[in-house]
Each structure stands twice: as structure tokens, then as C-alpha cells.
């Protein structure tokens, strides 16, 4: 893929030009659409290792999911989950999956929430170079996600104010719902796609949005 991974654009040196707000939302929407496609297939698939390094970008910043090595078939019949050895990447895995090994599509939704936070903040899910209270992105960000007046403190400073606060608030609210500790309370990926579709249109020069 011509533009490499989302991880490179958000975190690697050499990518000095920050992704704009519309492009970030385009990437989030594309990645969400990929997960929704897997979850809604006739034989559902749980991706299990959703993270920025597995989101590849073409020349036009269209997102494609890569590396299906940890993907699992979803539960069938009356089963509510798949029991499996805990795999994936620290910082992205859902808490109930880590504690029980019970894997569901909602586990992917949690991971998507982490990636959406990374897109919003420009921070890694886990960053040991940060002060100890800021090393885990979810733990640091949730108090701000809960308060619309504080959301601006989360937004990647490299955007230099070139975003709509309303759009950022709605993105933060969506991330918070994806990160709900109760898996059954998280939205479905197809609903996340519908919520993301308008967010790339929020621009700083449209103050009513």
C-alpha cells in the first residue's frame, strides 16, 4: 500500500505533516467499514488484533485491514462467545477478553475505540515515555471523554486547531461508547460506521457544526 500504515503516519518520525481532520475521519470510517464487513458476513469473523500498524493506506488514504493471522470465526448457534487463548497486542485488547478468554465481536469494538482515541489524540495506546499517569492512553483519556468541555485537551496538537470542536466531541463520545467496560453496552460496528460517516465533514470554518 502506497502510504504504508496508519501507525507510521501518527507516530513515526519522518512523517512530519500531520494528517488532517477529514483524512483521520476517512481512515477511521474505512477501518470501521472493514470490521463491520467481517462481523456481518454470513460466517462472522472476529479480527482480534485491530491496531494502527494493521491499517494500511493507499494513495488516497483509503484504509485496508491487513494481517489476519489472529482472526477467529465468530460464535455460532446459541454460543455467545468463542473461548480462546488470549492473543493480540497489549493496550488494544478488551478487558473481558484478557480476564476470561471469551472473544466476541464486541472485543473488536473495544480495540476500535482505542484506535479511534489514537487517531483523535496522536498518542500511542501505550507509551512508556510519557509520565506514569499518561502511559496508558485509555486510562488517561477517559476522564476527558466524559466531559465535553475538556475534549479539546485530548486533540492532537499537530492539528493546530484545524478541526471542529463539535466533531471532536462526537468522536470522543463514540470512542467512549466503544470502550465501555460492559461489552454488551458497546455499539455494533455497523452502527459505528453510520456514526462516523458525517464526522469527516466537520470543519473549523463551519462554526455551526
Buried (B, 14 or more C-beta within 10 A) or exposed (E): EEBEBBBBBBBEEEBEEBBBBBBBBBBBBBBBBBBBBBBEEEEBBBBBBBBBBBBBBEEEBBBEBEEEEBBBEBBEEEEEBBEBEEBBBEBBBBBBBEEEBBBBBBBBBBBBBBBBBBBBBBBBBBBEEBEEEEBBBBEBBBEBBEEBEEBBEBBBEEBEEEBBBBBBBBBBBBBBBBBBEEBEEBBBBBBBBEBBEEBBEBBBEEEEB
